[in-house]
Amino acid sequence: MKRSPATIALRWSGRIIVAAILLFVLLPGVVVAISAFNDRAILQFPPQSWSLRWFYRAFSYSDFAKGFWNGLTVTVWASSIAVVVGSAFAFAIHRYKFALRDFLEGILLSPLIIPHYTVGLGILILASQTGIGRGFPLVIFAHVVMVLPFVMRSTYISLENLDTRLELAASSLGATPLRILFTVTIPLLIPGLLSGWLFAAILSFNEFTATLFVSSQATQTLPVAMYNYVREFADPTLAALSVIYIVVTATLLTIANSFLGLGKILNVDAH
């Protein structure tokens, strides 16, 4: 069937609008990436001379190295705890009907709409009233709260895509509910659980607003260290570090999409 000129024009205008929006969103990142290669100790675009010196400083600055390892520690613990807790809540909400179910789901998903600084300030007030110090346990708890909705989303979509006939077949063969859970359900949910862990790890490692309230000098993560750095220096080091962030995050998501199929897990795959 031949398309009319109006249909073709509408289709191409839609593509142009989408391309313009993407360009508008990506343009600041492109400017920052180019500025990171500036040889001078000030932010300048376009650079007059080119250098990799700020990438070397990003890797050699001691506060960044400490913040990276602190952030990695918090990320691994927070993501792992969030996967266990979030998948358990997602399974219960998806499979069972109980009182206050919708209320519980709303509470668990509330960090999606509540500003992060409000969550961080609330956790800080709670910690001060209970005498809990601003150590790693408090930072990890704050990160678990922030990333829990994303783990629940990933697990819930995986449960929606799960073929329950496999569980029924195992049950008909005499398997107990616990054995079905560990031999059928969880293995089928592994792509969703891994994707949830990956999203939680990326979000946790990049979390700044809530972390700023609950961390101390000894437990500051890399985003907090970057914030402290920019208050004292105005060189392109943070631009170089931002380029590293973008490349690493994009690489992880590309690998995850290749092996796990994030489109299907997140329910955005047309097929």
Secondary structure as the mmCIF struct_conf table of DSSP 4:
data_model
#
loop_
_struct_conf.conf_type_id
_struct_conf.id
_struct_conf.beg_label_comp_id
_struct_conf.beg_label_asym_id
_struct_conf.beg_label_seq_id
_struct_conf.end_label_comp_id
_struct_conf.end_label_asym_id
_struct_conf.end_label_seq_id
HELX_LH_PP_P HELX_LH_PP_P1 LYS A 2 SER A 4
HELX_RH_AL_P HELX_RH_AL_P1 PRO A 5 SER A 35
TURN_TY1_P TURN_TY1_P1 ALA A 36 PHE A 37
STRN STRN1 ASN A 38 ASN A 38
BEND BEND1 ASP A 39 ILE A 42
BEND BEND2 PHE A 45 PRO A 46
BEND BEND3 GLN A 48 SER A 49
STRN STRN2 TRP A 50 TRP A 50
BEND BEND4 LEU A 52 LEU A 52
HELX_RH_AL_P HELX_RH_AL_P2 ARG A 53 SER A 60
HELX_RH_AL_P HELX_RH_AL_P3 SER A 62 ARG A 95
TURN_TY1_P TURN_TY1_P2 ALA A 99 LEU A 100
HELX_RH_AL_P HELX_RH_AL_P4 ARG A 101 LEU A 109
HELX_RH_3T_P HELX_RH_3T_P1 SER A 110 LEU A 112
TURN_TY1_P TURN_TY1_P3 ILE A 113 ILE A 113
BEND BEND5 ILE A 114 ILE A 114
HELX_RH_AL_P HELX_RH_AL_P5 HIS A 116 THR A 130
TURN_TY1_P TURN_TY1_P4 GLY A 131 GLY A 131
BEND BEND6 ARG A 134 GLY A 135
HELX_RH_AL_P HELX_RH_AL_P6 PHE A 136 ASN A 161
BEND BEND7 LEU A 162 LEU A 162
HELX_RH_AL_P HELX_RH_AL_P7 THR A 164 SER A 172
TURN_TY1_P TURN_TY1_P5 LEU A 173 GLY A 174
HELX_RH_AL_P HELX_RH_AL_P8 PRO A 177 ILE A 180
HELX_RH_PI_P HELX_RH_PI_P1 LEU A 181 THR A 185
HELX_RH_AL_P HELX_RH_AL_P9 ILE A 186 ASN A 206
HELX_RH_AL_P HELX_RH_AL_P10 THR A 209 VAL A 214
TURN_TY1_P TURN_TY1_P6 GLN A 217 THR A 219
HELX_RH_AL_P HELX_RH_AL_P11 LEU A 222 VAL A 230
TURN_TY1_P TURN_TY1_P7 ARG A 231 GLU A 232
BEND BEND8 ASP A 235 ASP A 235
TURN_TY1_P TURN_TY1_P8 PRO A 236 PRO A 236
HELX_RH_AL_P HELX_RH_AL_P12 THR A 237 LEU A 260
HELX_RH_AL_P HELX_RH_AL_P13 LEU A 262 ILE A 265
TURN_TY1_P TURN_TY1_P9 LEU A 266 ASN A 267
#
